[in-house]
Amino acid sequence: MHRFYIKKSKKIGLPPGTPIHLGEKKTDKTKITLIQYDENQLQELETDKFEKILSNKNDTAINWINIDGVSQIEIIEIISKQFGLHPLTLEDIASTGQRPKIEDYGDYIFLVLKTFYCDVRDKEISSEQISIILGSNFVISFQERSSNIFDPIKDRIRQIGSHIRKKGADYLVYSLLDTIVDNYFLVLEESGDKIENIERILITNPEAKTLRSIYSLKREIMFLRKSVWPLREVCNSIERLESPNISQSTKIYLRDVYDHSFQIIDTIETFRDMLSNMLDIYLSSISNKMNEIMKVLTIISTIFIPLTFIAGVYGMNFENMPELHWKWGYYFVLFFMAIIVVSMIIYFRRKKWF
């Protein structure tokens, strides 16, 4: 299960704050995007050199710096020096197996979140860590790969007079957090469709691969649950955080994200119960299917027991058996066997045994 677990053997023995990239390398080239805006102006810049971002930084506007790709540690170290980030923050950004959390370092707030997406080819759920740094007038977001999860926010920023353009950097972080949480609903919808398909198969014709599908889906739901529970704690903590970087007006919106996290948890718990019940249904279906097979075989065996007895008796070929020399003996025995078979079938049908 390498998708759901990150090996950390590389960090053994290293001092705290040592930045080492842990996890799958999801992009070969780091892309840096700067979106600089306020109510009246907007500037966008995309580059692979952080020096260009620094030369265009404007302290009077909101600066959103998004980095796609965290495998190039040297770029993260440059960002850390320019913004005065703590070494532990640098380490958490590079290590992509972090648990969702929030830390207040005074000058900035550091968030670690998990987002999920469904692969187009195999329809399986994959995870990605997103790290967010909130300062007085800047937001830095780190993604493992280039994705379109934040495109709706970028479109809102590009709209003149939009609400996000009138707010500060804390509202931008709320928008990022809200988008990440809403993306969980999309993943849960995909999981819900999978559960419905498995239910239909369980009712009609359960197979061995059905059991594998149930276990695979149950593993994905458990991984979602492990990420959503700490996400609820993050939403609750950021709402209650006493920091000059978060205004009271933004905390009202953060409560809505907190409510959404509760809805996601309820849905995940429902899916867990459904999958557990589906395992019981599968085992019951297989048992019933086996019982049906055994019932048919038992009926067939029961029908052939008297036939086997008759055939065994007349198969002994003793000289003094009068039926052996009777002209119509062979046909009489066959006729008698047929009567026995028909009688037993009628009896079984009346008993509703098949």
Secondary structure, DSSP 8 states (H G I E B T S, - for coil): -TTT----GGGTT--TT----BS----SS-EEEEEEE-SS-EEEEEES-HHHHHHT--TTSEEEEEEE----HHHHHHHHHHHT--HHHHHHHHBTT---EEEE-SS-EEEEEEEEEE-TTT--EEEEEEEEEE-SSEEEEEESS--STTHHHHHHHHSTT-HHHHS-HHHHHHHHHHHHHHHHHHHHHHHHHHHHHHHHHHHH---HHHHHHHHHHHHHHHHHHHHHHHHHHHHHHHHH---TTS-HHHHHHHHHHHHHHHHHHHHHHHHHHHHHHHHHHHHHHHHHHHHHHHHHHHHHHHHHHHHHHHHHHHTS--TT-GGGG-TTHHHHHHHHHHHHHHHHHHHHHHTT--
